[in-house]
Every structure is written in structure tokens, then in C-alpha cells.
């Protein structure tokens, strides 16, 4: 009988371990829409959603392993899917998560790295229900300042690019400002705006809607978001489209504040810098870019997840799934997280990518 029980127990463990493994990577938990961050001490965090709950898992070994996810909080009727979901950024002493509900409010939670506790802090938007599309991005600098950008309907019910900043030590977001309003009444309604920060420079990228074209534009600030310049178009081509691509691309800055972007047009994936022609790197959608001075681009081609470092000849495939994000770690490796069959999967690279 004892041998039979041991056999049954071993079989149970085998089934359990198999259910928690994945041929592409390591499973963190069930969930959707992962995001990654790294703080100044090299700690990597991933946030994701499950129904109306927000979870965060932490890696203190540069993305080799992650802790069991902790429950951060709940947002009733939280947006989750197609680029909508909890957003995450980390600075030296704090991490911030934002999450949007379907009525149009942006909730935020703050982690004090010293005590390891998440706390619910309030709202980012200072006009209630101004952001029902549920699309936004956040970023942080090294001085514990956080920056947020989102689609905002205030005043005229037309989507514009809203912006605010937060000093985590002070704990209050500044008065919201609109950094761009399309002369054709609205920006693209279903594409996520993105934001990147390096030093005092802040860059916001978004998909516009001008003369029937849905092209990528950016605005930038040299004074930590106090003022922004005029919008500039990325790339030379254009995309005449009556529908919405539901794909906002991504932007990053190198240490010299050089702007690097990746986005898709008509199912083709492009890398672009301001004032230069776009360069096609593949086909697909759901693009992402990270890596500062050594940008790494990711995108989804069907179920295939592709990765390519800027300057390399060809992409590599790291697995299958959707909504792949990535981050460069303190040991100069890459950590990837993505969504696969309602689970969050991660993988750390053995080389540069």
C-alpha cells in the first residue's frame, strides 16, 4: 500500500510540474498583459492582470527566477487585453502601477522598495471618467519621478494625448495637461500611446489620425514634461485606413537621448528614428523596443514571437504566444515576458538577446 501511495504521489508531482512548465519558457502564473520594469538596483518586476486583480512578481537575480506573484490590488471593471492592462515603471526607491477602469478612471498603486509594500494611492486623471479607452503608458527617471501618457476625452469627448508627472516622494500627480490635439478632431482611438524618459528628456509617441492616415507621431520635452514641442511624424510612408490598427508600437531613449521607435504599418514592422526613413525589419504586429544604447526590438508574427537587436542581420524566434515585452538586465542579458494561453511566461536570454 505504501509503495502504491508513493507511486500515486510521484505521478501527481509529475503532472503538477508538467502543468507549470512550458517549452518556450517558465510560467509565472495565470494572467494577461504582462509588463516589465527594472530599478536602479537591478531588481526586475513584472505586473499582469487577472480579471479585476493586479499581481506583481519580483526577480532579485536579474530575471533568472521570479517570486510567487503578490496581489497588488483590485480595480473594478479593469481594462485588460489588446494593449490594455496594468502598466509598470520603477525608479531607484519606488515602483508605480497604473490600471484603468472601463468608466474612464486611472488608478495607481505605489511600492516603497524599502518596505516591500504596495499601497493604493488614488487616481492619475484629475477629471473623472476622462480616459474610457483604457490605453496608456508610464515611465520613470532615476530621481523617483514618474510620467504617464494616455488617451483622454476631456472637454469635447474627442481622444487627445493626456499627460501628467508624479514625484513619488511627494505622492501626488501634477495637474493633467493635453500635449497634443489632432486638427482632425481625434487621434487614433484604439492605439496605445507610449512614453520614454532619459534624464530630463521625455518623449511621447502616439498614432495620429490626419487626412485619413494613421501614422506614428511624437512630441518631446527637454524639461521633464513641463513643456512639449510640436508633434513630428515618424517615417516617410503613410497608412490610409478607415479602421483602427489597435497597435501603438513602442519607443525608447538611449543615454544620449536619441529616440528609437518600432511600429507596424499594413502588417509590416518598421524601426525608425526622427528625421530618417523607416527600415522594415519584419512582418507582424504588437511591436516593442527596449535596451537604451543597444535597442532590442520584439514583435509578433502570427503566434511566433520574434526578437532582433538593432544592427543584427536577422531576427530570432524565442517562442509562441502574444504581447511580448522585454527588458535589458544589469548583467547585460534580456528578460522576456509574454502571454500564452492565459498564462504569463518568461525567459532569460543566454546571450545578448
N, C-alpha and C positions, 0 to 999 in steps of 0.2 A: 504494500500500500504506500509506504514511504517513497519507494522508487517511482511509483506512478505519480504521486503528488509532485515530486521533484521534476519529473518529465513534463507535467502539465504546466508547472511554474516556469520552466525554461522555455516552453513553447509560447507562453504568454509574454515573456520578456522579448522573445524574438519578434513576435507580432507588434509589440509596442515600439520597439526600436525601429522596425521597418516602417511603421506609420509615421515616425518622426524624422525619417531620413528622406533625402531627395537626391536623385542622380546629378542634379545641377549644382546643388549647394546644401546649406544647412537650414533647417526650418526653425524659425524663431517662435511663431505662434500663428493661429488663425487670425486673419485680418486683411485689411485693404489699404492701398495708397501709402506705402512707406515713404518716409523722408529721412535723410541722414544729416548729421552735423558732427563737427569736431571742435573741441575747445582748445585753448592755448596750452593745456597740459597734455594734449593728445588723446583725451577720452572721447570715444566715438559713441554717439547715441542715435537710435532710430526710433521714430514715432510712427504710429499707424492707428487706424480706426477699426472698430468692430461694433456695428450697429451705431448706437449713440455714445459709445465709450471710447476714450482715448487711452492708449498704452504707450509706454516708453521702455525700451531695453537698452542696457548700457554695456559698453565694452571698455575695459581698462587695460586690455592687452593689444591695442591698436587694431581692433577688428578681427582678431583670431577667434574669439568666443564672445558671446553676448550673455548677459544675465537673464534670468527669468523676467519677463516684462512686468512692470508695475503699472497699476491703474492710476492714471493721472486725474481723470475727472470725466464728467458726462455733460454732453450738450444735447438737449432735447431736439429732435428733428435735425441732426447734424448732416450737412452735405458730405457725401462720401462716394467717390467714383468719378472717372473721366477727368482726372486732374484736380478734383475737389476732395479735400480731406485735410486733416491736421497738418500744419506747417511747423517747421522746427528750425531754430538757429541757436548757436552757442557762442558766448564770448569767454572772457577769462574767468569770471566769477558766477555767471548766470547762464541759464538756458530759458528760452521762451517758446511756448507752443501757442499757435493761434488756431481756432476752429470756428467755422461759420455755420449758423443755423439757417434753415430754409426761409425764415421770416426776414432775414437780412441783417442779422447782428453778428459781429465778430468778437468772439470770446477769447480771452487769453489767460494762460497759466504760466507761472514763473517758478523756476527751480533755482534755489540757492545751492551752489556747488559745495559750500562749506557744511551744510547740514543734510544735504541729500533729499530735501523735502520739496515736493511740488505744492503750490498753493494757487487757488483760483483768485484772479485779481480784478476782473471786470471786463469792460468792453474796449475795443480799439476805436470803433466808429463813434463819433460824437453826435451823430444824428441817427435816431433809432430806425432800424429796418432799411438802411440805405444800400445794403450790399446783398440782395437776394440771389444773385447769380452764383455766389459761393466760390469765386475764383480769386486767389490772392497768392502772394509770395512774401517771405520775410528774409532778412539778412542781419548780420551783426558785425560790428567792428571789434577791435581789440580793447576798446575803452568802455566796454559794457553798455554800448549804445546799440539799439535795435531799430530796424527800419522795415516798414510794411507798405505794400502796394496792393491795390485791389480794384475791382470793377465797382463803381459807385453810381447810384441813380439819383442822388440828392438833387433837389430843386426842380428838375424838369422830367424826371423818370427816364432819362437817356443815359446809357452807360458812358462813364468818363473814367479817367485814371485817378483814383484817390491815393493819398499818401499821408503817412504820419511817422514820427520817430519817438523813441522811448529811451530815457535814461533809466536803466534797471535799478540803480541805487535810489533814484527819486520815486520810481514806481508809478509814473503817470505818463500816458501818451499825450503828445502835444496836439494842439488844435489841428484837425484834419484840413488838408488842402487838396485842391484839384490841380494836378500838374499837367494834365492835357485834356482838352475837349476837342473832339473832331468837328471840323466845319461842316461835315455831312451828318451832323446830329449825334452819331454814336460811334464808338469804337466797336471792334468785333465782340459780340456779346457772349460768346461761349469759349473764348481762348484765354488761358491763364496768363496774367501779366507776371513778369519776373523781375527780380532785383538783385544787384550785386554791389558790394562795398569793398573799398580798399583805401585805408587811410581816411581822408576827408572827402573822397570822391564816391558818389552814389550814382549808379546807372539803373534806370528803369526801362525794360523792354516790353513791348506790347504789340499785339496785332491790331492794326488800324483798319478802317473802312472808309476809303476815299475814292470817289468816282467809280464805285463798283468793284474796287480792288481790295483784297485782304492781304496786305503786305506788312512786314515787320518794321517797326519804328522804335526809336529810343529817345529818351531825354536824359540829361545828366546834370549833376550838381557838383560843384567843387567845394562846397561849404557845409557838408554833412546834411544836405537836404533843406537848407534854409531858403535857397533859391534854385531854380532849374532853368536851363536854357531852352531854346526852341527844339521841337521834335525834328529828328532826322531819319530818313528812310535807310534801311539796310538792303544791300544788293541792287543790281541793275534791272532785274526782271520784275514782272508783276503778275498778279494772280486775280483775274476777273472771276468772281464767284458770287452767286446769289445766296448760297447756303453758308453755314459756318463750319470751318475745318475742325473745331474743337481741339486745337493743338497750338500752344503758345510758344514752343521752343524753350530755350534757356540761355542765360548769359553769365559770364564770369569775368573777373578782372585779374590781370597779373600784378606783380608787385610794383610795376611802373604805371599802373592804372590803365594799361592797354586793354581794350574791350574785345572780348572773344564771344561770338554767338553761334548758336546752331538752331536750325528751324527747318520746317518742311514746306514745300510748295508743290502742289499737284502730285503728292506721293514721292517726291524726290527730296532727299535730305541734304542740306547745304550748311557749310561753315562760312562765316562772313565776319569781316571787320569793317568798321565805318570807313567810308570813302573808297572801298575796294570792291572788286567784283566778287560775288559769291562763288564758292567752289563746291561742286557736288561731291559728296563723299559716299552716297549710297541711296537706297530706296527704303521707304518706310514712314514711320511717324513716331510720336512720343519721344522726341529728342531731349537730350540732357547734356550739359557740359560742366566740367569741374576741373580743378587742378592748378590754378594760378599760372605759374611760369611754364608748366608742362600740361597744357589742356588735354583732357581726355573726353571724347565725345561718345555718347551712347544713343542707340535708337532701336526701335522695334520693327522688324520686318516680318509680318505675319506673327507667328509665335516665337520666331527666332530673335534672340537678343544679341545685338552687335556692339562691339567696343573698338574704338580706334584712337590712338594717341596722335595728336597733331604732328604732322610731318612723316608719319609712317605710311607705307605704301598701301596696305590693305587692312581691313578690319578683322577681328577675330570674333567668334561666336562663343559666348560663355554659358548659354543655357536657353531655356524656353520659358515664356511667361509674358508679362506685360508690366508697364510702368517702372522701368529700370532706372534707378538713381545710383550715384556713385560719389565717392569722396577719396581724396588723397590723404594718407595717414602720415603720422610722424616718422615712420620708418620707410617712407617713400614707396609704399605699396598702395594698391587700390582696394577699397572695400565696396562691394556692390550689394544692393538690396532691391528686391522686386516682388511682384505679386504673381503667385502661381496657384491656381485652383483654390482661391480663398485662403491662402496661407502667405506669410511673409518669409521669403527665402533670402539668405545672404551668402556671400562668398568673398574670401580674401584672395587677391592675386598672389602668385608666387614670384612674378617679375614686376616690371614697371606698369603693366596693365593686366 
